[in-house]
């Protein structure tokens, strides 16, 4: 097994006033040659957006974009005529493919918005753009890891154009479980949203991350009141 630990405090940071962003990997003005990506995981941004503020219309292509609001509500509008609001406990997936433009704003005028935005490199180029969103509450299982994104369009969660699996875990009691890699050659980037966990002897606290690869399983021990996101992706 190979591992890489990323402390929360080691992430890149940008504070634009209306946007306070923490970058797990090189992004915009933050560049770290040792933090370009983790396999097919290219971006993991931990953003806090001021009330009423956001990103104006901008383009993407050939990227799988997953957005997970943690607190607040995100207003979305795109060139595929999708208009809507994504709230905490929901998840949004957008396959940019041949090209799509969208805008994202904090819908609330008096509350900050906290969200994770994740970019996954797709296994196929120039696919037809698509958009979807789902309430995570429909998928949630307390004190278990439950899938929210898979490669399977027929699965109960969301899907993307990559052999990638996203699992979330919400723990209200001490829990030990095993995670098994779904596809040989994949690795897992574990990002701790809240609380404390131990993965294969490594202790993680809030917003710490651990990348694990060259293994087919690992053990996770979660403390009470913890929440974690596991992102399994191809490493090559």
Beta strands, then each sheet from edge to edge (+ up, - down):
strand 1: 2-6
strand 2: 12-15
strand 3: 19-23
strand 4: 41-49
strand 5: 54-60
strand 6: 64-71
strand 7: 73-78
strand 8: 83-87
strand 9: 90-95
strand 10: 100-106
strand 11: 113-120
strand 12: 130-135
strand 13: 145-150
strand 14: 158-159
strand 15: 165-171
strand 16: 175-180
strand 17: 186-194
strand 18: 196-199
strand 19: 202-205
strand 20: 209-213
strand 21: 217-222
strand 22: 226-234
sheet 1: 1+ 20- 17+ 22- 15+ 13- 14-
sheet 2: 2+ 3- 4+ 11- 6+ 9- 12+
sheet 3: 5+ 10- 7+ 8-
sheet 4: 16+ 21- 18+ 19-
end
